[in-house]
Amino acid sequence: MNTKRHGHTPRSALLIYTLVAMASVALGADTTEPFDLGATNFEMYLNYEGLGLDTDLQNIAGETVWGYGITERFSGYAGFVASADGDFVGGDKELAFGLYGTPLDGDHLDLDLFLGFSALGPQLDQFILSPSLELNWDSRPDLAGWGLYTRAGYAISGRTTTEGSERFSDFELTLGCYWTVSPGHQLLVEFDGAFANDGVDNIHLHDLDREWSTGGIALGYNVEINGTMEMINQVSYDLPDDDEDASFGLMTGFIATLP
């Protein structure tokens, strides 16, 4: 499944997880592979999070992503997200851009490096910078068997208050496993969480008090419809953390590789 992924995941509509993934780009459970050289990918996703919660705590979002293979190991993307709560009010939006490359591309071990940034909020007045990496181990070349992967990312955002400036930063971690059942059919499972902080005056990052925040578990089934189309499906369970209530999420999407 040679498609880009970031991961979603992650805590609904917070910081870099406007939907469920890294670098403010939603997308479902999957490993990361560079786009084909010169080929343009068009991706569309619909995500519904917070099933089991009150409607004002739910999140409904749609996303489109354009990706382009600049070289064989270097790609770029741009994405747009529109979202609302379960009552279809409280509209929000996000623009995201990023680059990623694959400095290590072996038969059994891959390393991908990302640099993304985005603007979000009703006025697109919140800026987020999100460098990250993904490390894959594959039992067989070209994702033909099963494998393990981990993503780690650092998301930085800030805001101005009446008391001064505050900076927020999250260290996001995702652990995943995939199994290619047959050519074009792949099952995945992911777990994610974050070391997060609540902000600090005068934006001194070294003074931050971080706490572990459990994310959730996602089960994915990805299938190639034909040589140029892939369907992404995901069911997620948001694990209760502190006083949170448990909830479920559903996501589906399509990826088209254009000539």
C-alpha positions as CSV (number, residue, x, y, z in Angstrom):
1,M,0.0,0.0,0.0
2,N,2.2,2.8,-1.2
3,T,0.4,5.7,0.3
4,K,1.2,8.4,2.7
5,R,-0.1,8.2,6.3
6,H,0.1,10.2,9.4
7,G,-2.2,9.1,12.0
8,H,-4.4,10.0,13.0
9,T,-5.2,9.1,16.2
10,P,-5.0,10.7,18.2
11,R,-7.1,12.9,20.6
12,S,-10.1,14.2,18.7
13,A,-9.9,17.8,17.5
14,L,-6.9,18.7,19.7
15,L,-3.7,20.3,18.7
16,I,-2.3,18.4,15.7
17,Y,-5.1,15.9,15.8
18,T,-8.0,17.7,14.2
19,L,-9.1,14.3,13.2
20,V,-7.0,11.3,14.1
21,A,-3.4,11.9,12.9
22,M,0.0,13.4,12.9
23,A,1.0,16.7,11.4
24,S,-2.6,17.9,11.3
25,V,-3.5,15.6,8.6
26,A,-6.1,13.1,9.5
27,L,-5.8,9.8,7.6
28,G,-6.3,6.3,9.0
29,A,-4.2,3.5,10.4
30,D,-1.4,2.7,7.9
31,T,2.3,2.8,7.3
32,T,4.0,5.6,5.4
33,E,5.4,5.2,1.9
34,P,6.5,8.0,-0.4
35,F,4.3,8.9,-3.4
36,D,5.3,7.6,-6.8
37,L,7.7,10.0,-8.6
38,G,5.8,12.7,-10.3
39,A,2.4,11.1,-9.6
40,T,-0.3,13.2,-7.8
41,N,-2.4,11.6,-5.1
42,F,-5.8,12.8,-4.2
43,E,-7.2,11.6,-0.9
44,M,-10.6,12.2,0.8
45,Y,-11.7,11.1,4.3
46,L,-14.8,11.3,6.4
47,N,-14.3,10.9,10.2
48,Y,-16.8,10.7,13.0
49,E,-15.5,10.7,16.6
50,G,-17.1,10.6,20.0
51,L,-19.8,8.0,19.4
52,G,-21.3,7.4,22.8
53,L,-20.8,10.9,24.1
54,D,-23.1,13.9,24.1
55,T,-23.4,15.4,20.6
56,D,-21.7,18.6,21.6
57,L,-18.6,16.5,22.4
58,Q,-18.6,14.6,19.2
59,N,-16.6,15.6,16.1
60,I,-17.5,15.2,12.4
61,A,-14.9,16.1,9.9
62,G,-14.1,15.8,6.2
63,E,-10.7,16.2,4.7
64,T,-9.0,16.4,1.3
65,V,-5.3,15.9,0.7
66,W,-3.1,16.4,-2.4
67,G,0.3,14.7,-2.5
68,Y,3.1,14.8,-5.0
69,G,6.2,12.7,-5.4
70,I,9.0,15.3,-5.8
71,T,11.7,12.6,-6.1
72,E,11.7,8.8,-5.4
73,R,12.3,9.4,-1.7
74,F,10.9,12.9,-1.2
75,S,7.2,14.0,-1.2
76,G,5.0,16.9,-0.3
77,Y,1.4,17.3,0.6
78,A,-1.3,19.9,1.3
79,G,-4.6,19.3,3.1
80,F,-7.8,21.0,4.1
81,V,-10.1,19.9,7.0
82,A,-13.6,21.1,7.7
83,S,-15.3,20.0,11.0
84,A,-18.2,20.5,13.3
85,D,-19.7,18.9,16.4
86,G,-22.4,16.2,16.5
87,D,-25.1,18.9,16.1
88,F,-23.4,20.1,12.9
89,V,-22.6,23.4,14.6
90,G,-19.4,25.0,15.9
91,G,-17.7,24.8,12.5
92,D,-13.9,24.7,12.3
93,K,-11.3,24.4,9.6
94,E,-7.6,23.7,9.1
95,L,-5.0,24.1,6.4
96,A,-2.0,21.8,6.5
97,F,1.2,21.6,4.5
98,G,4.3,19.3,4.8
99,L,7.2,17.5,3.3
100,Y,8.6,14.1,4.1
101,G,11.5,12.0,2.9
102,T,12.8,8.5,3.3
103,P,16.6,8.5,4.1
104,L,16.6,4.8,4.9
105,D,14.7,2.5,2.5
106,G,15.6,-1.1,2.9
107,D,13.9,-4.4,2.3
108,H,13.2,-4.8,6.0
109,L,13.8,-1.4,7.7
110,D,12.6,2.0,6.6
111,L,12.9,5.5,8.2
112,D,10.7,8.4,7.2
113,L,11.2,12.0,8.4
114,F,8.4,14.6,8.3
115,L,8.1,18.4,8.7
116,G,4.6,19.7,8.8
117,F,2.9,23.0,9.7
118,S,-0.8,24.1,9.8
119,A,-3.1,26.9,10.5
120,L,-6.4,26.1,12.2
121,G,-9.4,27.5,14.0
122,P,-12.4,29.5,12.7
123,Q,-10.1,32.3,11.7
124,L,-7.1,30.1,10.9
125,D,-5.2,32.1,13.5
126,Q,-3.5,29.2,15.4
127,F,-0.2,28.0,14.0
128,I,1.2,24.5,14.7
129,L,4.7,23.2,13.8
130,S,5.1,19.4,13.9
131,P,8.3,17.5,13.0
132,S,8.0,13.8,13.3
133,L,9.5,10.4,12.2
134,E,8.3,6.9,11.5
135,L,10.4,3.7,11.8
136,N,9.1,0.5,10.0
137,W,10.3,-3.1,10.3
138,D,8.9,-5.4,7.6
139,S,9.1,-9.1,7.6
140,R,9.1,-9.2,3.8
141,P,10.0,-6.6,1.2
142,D,7.3,-4.3,-0.2
143,L,5.0,-4.8,2.8
144,A,4.2,-8.3,1.5
145,G,4.0,-10.0,4.9
146,W,3.6,-8.4,8.4
147,G,5.5,-5.7,10.1
148,L,5.8,-3.3,13.0
149,Y,6.0,0.5,13.0
150,T,6.3,3.4,15.4
151,R,5.7,7.1,14.9
152,A,7.0,9.9,17.1
153,G,6.2,13.5,16.7
154,Y,6.6,16.8,18.5
155,A,3.8,19.4,18.0
156,I,4.3,23.0,19.1
157,S,1.6,25.7,19.2
158,G,1.0,28.9,21.1
159,R,-1.5,31.6,21.9
160,T,-1.7,35.1,23.4
161,T,-3.8,35.7,26.6
162,T,-4.5,38.6,28.8
163,E,-1.7,37.4,31.1
164,G,0.9,37.0,28.3
165,S,2.0,34.3,25.9
166,E,1.5,30.6,26.3
167,R,3.2,27.8,24.4
168,F,1.8,24.3,24.2
169,S,3.7,21.2,23.1
170,D,2.8,17.5,22.8
171,F,5.1,14.6,22.2
172,E,3.0,12.1,20.3
173,L,3.7,8.4,20.1
174,T,2.0,5.7,18.0
175,L,2.8,2.0,17.9
176,G,1.3,-0.1,15.1
177,C,1.4,-3.5,13.5
178,Y,0.2,-4.5,10.0
179,W,-0.5,-7.8,8.3
180,T,-0.9,-8.1,4.5
181,V,-3.5,-10.9,4.3
182,S,-3.4,-11.2,0.6
183,P,-2.2,-8.8,-2.2
184,G,-4.1,-5.6,-1.9
185,H,-5.7,-6.5,1.5
186,Q,-4.1,-5.2,4.7
187,L,-5.2,-5.3,8.4
188,L,-3.7,-2.9,11.0
189,V,-3.8,-2.2,14.7
190,E,-2.5,1.0,16.3
191,F,-2.2,2.4,19.8
192,D,-1.4,6.1,20.5
193,G,-0.8,8.5,23.4
194,A,1.0,11.7,24.2
195,F,3.1,13.4,26.8
196,A,1.2,16.7,26.9
197,N,1.3,20.0,28.8
198,D,-1.2,22.7,29.6
199,G,0.8,25.7,28.6
200,V,3.2,28.0,30.5
201,D,3.7,31.8,30.6
202,N,6.6,33.4,28.7
203,I,6.8,30.3,26.5
204,H,9.8,28.6,28.3
205,L,9.5,25.0,26.9
206,H,12.0,23.6,29.4
207,D,9.6,24.6,32.3
208,L,6.8,22.5,31.0
209,D,5.1,19.9,33.3
210,R,4.2,17.0,31.2
211,E,1.7,14.2,31.8
212,W,1.0,11.1,29.9
213,S,-2.3,11.2,28.1
214,T,-3.7,7.9,26.8
215,G,-5.2,8.1,23.3
216,G,-6.9,5.0,21.9
217,I,-6.8,1.8,19.9
218,A,-7.6,1.8,16.1
219,L,-8.3,-1.2,13.9
220,G,-7.9,-0.7,10.2
221,Y,-8.7,-2.6,7.0
222,N,-7.2,-1.1,3.8
223,V,-7.9,-2.6,0.4
224,E,-6.8,-1.8,-3.1
225,I,-9.8,-1.4,-5.4
226,N,-7.7,-1.4,-8.5
227,G,-4.2,-0.3,-9.5
228,T,-4.9,3.4,-8.9
229,M,-7.5,3.4,-6.0
230,E,-7.3,2.4,-2.4
231,M,-10.0,2.4,0.3
232,I,-9.1,3.1,3.9
233,N,-11.4,2.0,6.8
234,Q,-10.9,2.4,10.5
235,V,-12.7,1.7,13.8
236,S,-11.2,3.3,16.9
237,Y,-11.8,3.2,20.6
238,D,-10.9,6.2,22.7
239,L,-9.5,4.8,26.0
240,P,-10.8,6.7,29.1
241,D,-8.1,8.9,30.6
242,D,-8.7,10.6,34.0
243,D,-12.4,11.7,34.0
244,E,-13.0,11.0,30.4
245,D,-15.8,8.8,29.1
246,A,-15.1,6.0,26.6
247,S,-16.1,6.6,23.0
248,F,-15.8,5.1,19.5
249,G,-14.9,6.5,16.2
250,L,-15.4,5.6,12.5
251,M,-13.4,6.7,9.5
252,T,-13.5,5.9,5.8
253,G,-11.5,7.3,2.9
254,F,-10.4,6.9,-0.6
255,I,-7.0,7.5,-2.2
256,A,-6.6,7.9,-6.0
257,T,-3.2,8.0,-7.7
258,L,-3.5,10.3,-10.7
259,P,-1.3,10.2,-13.8
